[in-house]
């Protein structure tokens, strides 16, 4: 018997129930399974049937065919085709007809396991007995958990426990019959704290200073000092946030403008410890420098509807900041949680310039989602507002003081970062319960109370006794019967591994893959030994001067051979730089100051810097006689002489100023030292670096700061390579909020035979031999202290001496470096 109208509408992918008006025939009624002959328990027998076979389509906010089974009343009311059940009359209830499969084309659930005769008999008996429904039972969508702020009282301190984290763990330990172990040794703690706070190994002198400190609060002082190291903190945490925010330096979308990086903004936010609520606000309602996150990736070709930029924004913001997985619900109503397609499209609509048609499994539905926030408990989004206003409203809702989900999500991520396992697992599923709810809630509220200062929360965790417990095996933490006993034994990230190797050998990356203003974290990096000036031939050139080419000369006497020499220059409109008669570099974009290594072009004594500068016509296609426009040249040379890596001994910097000479004539040999420039004229100083119309102070100091760190660049700031990829750096085309600590076959192969690591070890060995070759024993001890924060044992020293050789051989040092970096003691955070 065919049932029109609602049967196809009510079909569910996994389960469902449906209704219709027509009555079954007496013959069909006889074929139904008989009702159970006893009293039926709704909670124990009926509720499980509804949960397994009906609520996926008709509960928790879903109303296929307008049928909801969320309550007894809605079940009796039914849907588009009338009542689903008639209490006291199971044989006349269409629910029974459908689950019994009297019509093979209309059987429910349509997919998955059909109900057994015994289950149908239970449903019949329950209906015949009046369909009793226990109070408090509902199949409605549950209210959000881990959502509204809550700050539990911190228990009174006992046995000298003062950190609120440890006080909140006291009852947990007692409940599980645990007596916390003694804290780790100073050596273990200092290495752990350095790697977790700033991602670097402590240098031997830093370790010695800490071990010699007798103050009882030295661990607290160390953590505070590490977190105050803004540059190294920012460089370390770039890795975490690049993964989470899908930010990279090259890859899909960057070449054709389908993707924008946010590195400059992100580095600045980390270096200045931007409050987390403001951090989130500027990512959702972006400033120009942070817009790349919500813009997403414009994929080439035809892509699934769930991967449009608007849907990416909805998925990424909900996952990163709310711990909500909307990926399934971006194609269809989710099978793993209660989020629906309309929820995902409602959130995505906030980022769209026009209404979004919902697409179910890549098939347009013809229905348009209502623009809304996924948590109406916090407030609404005005669907009629313009997009900028909608983004502002969304940012306000997510960062609202009423939103306890934002703070819980980030403190849970921080806890997982340092302890190897979150208070809630997985960290992207914040609807799950915490193993210590009071601790999670308190940390979240405390973050809000302290101005959303992430360093405050990090410091609180790193100074807790819980963090200082001995590390436990990863297998124990992964157990379903998890009990917190201490931090997980964790692997170094790929970036930490490379930085640790660089700290051992002194061989870092030469330059970053992206322009970052390091002077934000360390202002001294952007300071000038001498003040550079914009110069031109006439003092009014910054406002208006003729279009022409000028030739410049500046003689510089260097009393020592330079061990470091870099120049930063720009010119409105373009320039070519010559040193001692040879062209060194050129640039035609005055908004991007050019950095160049000039050391190989310099000699001790007399050197000539020559520049050809062009002030182009105001408009190339303008034939008017007045082609004047602003013009200026500015250059700064950072020239230093150091010995064996010791602190700077000589500063020989110089810059453009009124002592530079100019001419409008391009004479033969004008760029060479021996040229006679006695008839050339002195420059006019226009003003300092920040002057209008160029206002390049920040860009110029940014380039200079990067120059100051040339050859000292950390792995977080360079492009990925085969070694970093093998060690777990993702391609960052998807949100990644945690990396696995489990070793892989690819890692083993790369560590054993990879050309990237082999090259690093070779260059590192060369550097070490040059620096420490006087004594093989001193060399070995130094490497052990740098790598493992300890001295070698007698046996280790004997074996290492045999490996290194006497005199020291580069190949032996290379072998020792490889052997040490393969040690679990080196690769793991204990």
DOGULUM-839662 format. One record per residue (C-alpha): z, x, y; residue in three letters. Coordinates in steps of 0.2 Angstrom, whole numbers, plus 5000, padded with zeros to 4 digits. Example, Ala and Ser with C-alpha at 12.3 -4.5 7.8 and 13.67 -1.06 7.14 Angstrom:
residues 2
503950624978ala503650684995ser
***
This chain:
residues 830
500050005000unk499450085016unk500650085031unk499750105048unk500350165065unk501850265062unk501650355045unk500550495052unk501650515068unk503250535058unk502650665047unk503750825048unk503351005043unk504851015033unk505750845031unk505750675039unk506050495037unk505050345043unk505150155045unk503950005045unk504049815046unk503249755030unk504349705016unk504149774998unk503649664984unk504849604970unk503949714958unk504149864969unk505949824971unk506249824952unk505450004952unk506750074964unk508150184957unk509650074954unk511050094967unk512550204962unk513950094954unk515350174964unk515950184981unk514950314991unk515750455002unk514650465018unk515250645022unk515150725005unk513650634998unk512550555012unk512750675026unk512050825016unk510450715011unk510150685030unk510450865035unk509250935021unk507850805023unk507950705039unk508650795054unk507250915056unk506150775063unk507450645068unk509050735073unk509650865085unk508650795099unk507050765089unk506350585088unk504750585078unk504050405080unk505450365091unk506650365076unk508350455078unk509650465065unk510950545077unk512150395075unk512250245064unk511650135079unk510050235081unk509750235063unk509850045062unk508850025078unk507450125070unk505850185079unk504150125083unk504050015068unk505749935068unk507449955059unk507550095047unk509050015037unk509749845035unk511549865031unk511949765015unk510149755010unk509549925003unk508049844994unk507349775011unk507649945020unk506050035023unk506950205023unk507250175004unk505350125002unk504850285010unk506050405001unk505650324984unk503750354987unk503150174983unk501650224992unk501050394988unk500250415005unk501850375014unk503150475004unk504550555014unk504950695016unk503150725017unk503350915013unk504651005003unk505750934989unk505750744987unk507350654985unk507950634967unk508250464959unk510150504960unk510050534979unk509050374982unk510350284972unk511650354983unk510750304999unk510550124991unk512350104987unk512850175004unk511750045013unk512249905001unk514049945005unk513749915024unk513150095029unk514950155034unk514850305046unk516350415048unk516950435066unk516550595074unk514950625063unk513350655073unk511650725070unk511450755089unk510950915096unk512651005098unk513251065115unk512851245118unk514151375112unk514651535120unk514151455136unk515451415149unk516551555156unk518251565147unk519551705151unk520951705138unk522651775142unk522751965137unk524251985125unk525752085130unk525552275126unk526352345111unk526652515105unk525952595121unk524252495120unk523652465137unk521752445137unk521452255137unk520152275123unk521552355111unk522752215116unk521552085112unk521252165095unk523052175090unk523052005082unk521452035074unk522152195065unk523652095059unk522651955053unk521652075042unk523052175037unk522452335046unk523252475053unk522052565065unk521752745061unk522152885072unk520952925086unk519553055083unk519853235089unk519453295107unk517853385100unk517253225092unk517653115107unk516853225120unk515253235110unk515253045107unk515653005125unk514253115132unk512953045121unk513452865124unk513752875143unk512352995148unk511353025132unk511653215132unk512653345122unk514053425132unk513753605136unk514953735129unk515753765146unk515953575149unk516753565131unk517953715135unk518453635151unk518853475142unk519853555128unk520853665140unk521353505150unk523153465145unk523253295155unk523653145145unk522353045153unk520953175152unk519853055141unk519852925154unk519453055167unk518053115157unk517252945155unk517452915174unk516653075178unk515153045166unk514852875173unk514852945191unk513453055186unk512152935193unk510553035189unk510953075171unk511652895168unk510052815175unk508952935165unk509852895149unk509952705151unk508052695156unk507752705137unk508852545133unk508052445148unk506252505145unk506452435127unk507152275132unk506052245147unk504452295139unk504252435152unk503152585148unk502152715157unk500452685148unk499752565135unk499052395134unk498652315150unk499052455162unk497252525165unk496452355169unk497852285179unk498452165166unk500152245166unk501252325179unk502752445176unk504352425185unk505052605182unk505352645201unk506352485203unk507252505187unk507752685190unk508352645207unk509352495200unk510252605187unk510552755199unk511352635212unk512252535198unk511552375205unk512652225201unk512052145185unk511851975192unk510752045206unk509752155193unk509351995183unk508951895199unk507752025205unk506852015188unk506751825187unk506351805206unk505551965208unk505352085223unk503652175222unk504352325213unk505052225199unk503752095197unk502952175181unk504352105170unk503951925173unk502151955175unk502052005156unk500452065148unk498751985151unk498052015134unk496152045132unk495051925123unk495651765115unk497551755111unk498751625104unk499351505116unk501151565113unk500651735121unk500151675139unk501051765153unk502051605157unk502651595139unk502951775138unk504151755153unk505051615145unk505251705129unk505851865137unk507051795149unk507851685137unk507951825124unk508551965135unk509751875146unk510251725136unk510251785118unk509051635114unk507551655102unk506151545109unk504751625099unk504651495085unk504751355098unk503251425107unk502151365094unk503051215086unk504751145085unk505851285078unk506351285060unk507751405062unk508651325077unk508651175088unk507451235101unk505851125103unk504051155109unk504451055124unk505951175128unk504851325128unk503451245138unk504751175151unk505451345154unk503651425155unk503151295167unk504251375180unk503151525180unk501551425181unk500451375196unk499951215187unk500651095174unk500551165157unk499851075142unk500851095126unk499851175112unk500551145095unk500051285083unk498651335094unk498051155095unk498051065112unk499150905111unk498550825128unk500450815133unk501150905148unk502850975147unk504150935160unk504651085170unk506451115166unk507851245162unk508351265144unk510151225148unk510251075159unk512151095159unk511951225173unk510751125183unk508951065186unk507351145192unk506351045204unk504651025196unk503850975212unk504351135221unk503151275224unk503251415211unk504251545223unk505551405225unk505651365207unk505851555203unk507251565215unk508051405208unk507951485190unk508651645196unk510151555204unk510451455188unk510451605176unk511551705187unk512751565192unk514551595190unk514551445178unk513351535166unk514451625154unk513051655142unk512251785154unk513851895154unk514251865135unk512551915131unk512552085140unk514352135135unk513852095117unk512352205119unk513452345126unk514752325113unk513352345100unk512652495109unk514352585107unk515052515091unk513452495081unk513752315078unk513952175091unk515352055092unk513951925088unk512551975076unk511151975078unk511352015097unk509851905101unk510651755093unk512051705104unk512351535096unk513151625082unk515051645081unk515951805087unk517051895075unk518251905089unk517951765101unk519351805113unk518751985115unk516951925119unk517551795131unk518751905140unk517452045142unk516151925149unk517351845161unk518052025166unk516252075170unk516051925182unk517751955190unk517252135193unk515652105203unk514552115187unk514852305187unk514052365171unk514852535173unk516552455174unk516352365157unk515552525149unk517052625155unk518252495148unk517452505131unk517352695131unk519152715135unk519752595122unk520652655107unk519452545097unk518052655103unk519052815099unk519252765080unk518452875067unk516652815063unk516352705048unk514852705036unk513352595042unk513452505025unk515152445028unk514652375045unk513152285038unk514252195025unk514352005026unk516152015024unk516252125040unk517952185046unk517952295062unk518752465058unk517952575071unk516252615078unk514752635066unk514052805061unk512452805072unk510852905073unk510352985089unk508852895097unk507252985098unk507553025116unk509353085112unk508653195098unk507353275110unk508553305124unk509853375112unk508553505106unk508053535124unk509953565128unk509953695114unk508453785119unk508253765137unk506453695135unk506253525143unk504753425148unk503853495163unk503553335173unk503853145171unk502453035166unk502852915181unk503352945199unk505252915201unk506252955216unk507653065209unk508453085226unk509152905225unk510352965212unk510553145219unk510153145238unk510253335238unk508653345228unk507653265242unk508453375256unk507353505265unk507953685268unk506853675284unk506253515292unk504353475290unk503453405304unk501853305306unk500653415316unk498953395324unk498053475338unk498653345351unk500353265353unk499653095354unk498753095337unk499952985328unk499352845339unk497452885342unk496353045341unk494553085338unk493753085321unk493453275316unk493853415304unk495253535308unk495553705300unk497353775299unk498153935295unk499953995292unk500554165287unk502054175276unk502954335271unk503954325255unk505254455253unk505354425234unk504254375220unk504354185218unk505054115201unk504753935207unk503453885220unk502853705223unk502053625238unk501953445244unk500653395256unk499753245263unk498553215277unk497753065286unk496453055280unk496153205268unk496453385265unk496053545255unk497353675253unk496953855251unk498154005247unk497654185249unk495754125250unk495754015234unk495653825234unk497253755226unk497153565228unk496553425238unk496953245241unk496053095250unk497452965249unk498753005262unk499952865255unk500152975240unk500853145244unk500153275233unk501253395223unk500553565216unk501253715208unk500753865219unk501754005210unk500354095202unk499454105219unk500854185228unk501254375230unk502654465236unk502454505254unk501054425265unk500254265260unk499054145269unk499153955268unk497553875275unk497153695276unk495553595279unk496053425286unk494853285290unk495153135301unk493853015296unk492952895307unk493952725309unk492552625300unk491152715291unk489952575295unk490452555313unk489152645325unk490152635341unk490552795350unk492452775349unk492952815331unk494652875335unk496152835325unk497852905320unk497853085312unk499153205305unk499553335293unk501153375284unk501653505271unk503253565263unk503353725252unk504853745240unk504853925236unk506354005226unk506854165218unk508054155203unk508554285190unk508754235171unk509154055175unk510554095187unk510953995202unk509654005216unk509754175225unk508454165238unk507754015247unk506054045255unk505453865259unk504353835274unk503453685281unk502153625294unk502753655312unk502153715329unk501853885322unk500353835312unk498653875320unk497153765321unk495253775325unk493853655325unk492653795320unk492353825301unk492054015303unk491554125288unk493154175279unk494354065289unk495354035274unk495654215269unk497154325274unk496054465283unk495254335295unk495554365313unk496354205320unk496854275337unk495954145346unk496653995336unk497853875345unk499553825341unk499953655333unk500753505342unk502253435333unk502053245331unk503653195324unk504753195308unk504353135291unk504752955294unk503852925309unk502552785312unk501252745307unk501452835291unk503252815287unk503152915271unk504952985271unk505452905254unk503752945245unk503853125251unk505653155246unk505253065230unk503953195226unk504953335232unk506453275221unk505353275206unk504753445211unk506553505211unk506753445193unk505053515187unk505353585170unk506953495167unk506253315163unk507053215150unk506253125135unk506552955143unk505352995157unk503853055147unk502552965137unk502852935118unk502153055106unk502053065086unk503853125085unk504652995097unk503652865088unk504252915071unk506052925078unk505952745083unk505352725101unk504352555101unk502652525109unk503552405121unk502352265120unk503752155113unk505552145118unk506652265108unk508552255111unk509052375097unk508352515087unk508752535068unk509852685063unk509052685046unk508052835042unk506152805037unk504852895027unk503852925042unk505353005051unk505653125036unk503753175036unk503753205054unk505353305054unk504753415039unk502953435044unk502553365061unk501553475073unk502553405088unk504253465082unk503553625076unk502853665093unk504553625101unk505453735089unk504253875092unk504353865111unk506253845110unk506454005099unk505454105112unk506554045126unk508154085116unk507554255111unk507154295129unk508854225135unk510054285121unk509254415110unk510554555114unk511654505100unk511154395085unk513054345083unk513154285101unk511554195099unk512154105084unk513754055091unk512953995107unk511753885097unk513153805087unk514253775102unk512753695111unk512153585096unk513753545087unk515153575099unk515953695088unk515853875082unk515053915065unk516053945050unk516054125042unk514854065029unk513753985041unk513754135052unk513354245037unk511854135032unk511254125050unk511354305053unk510254335038unk509054205045unk508954275062unk508854455058unk509354615066unk508554635078unk508254455082unk506554385077unk505754235085unk505254165068unk507054185061unk507754085077unk506453955074unk507053935056unk508853925062unk508453795075unk507553685062unk508953705050unk510253655063unk509253505069unk509153435052unk511053435049unk511753255049unk513153335060unk511753355073unk510753195071unk512253075069unk513553015082unk515153025073unk
***
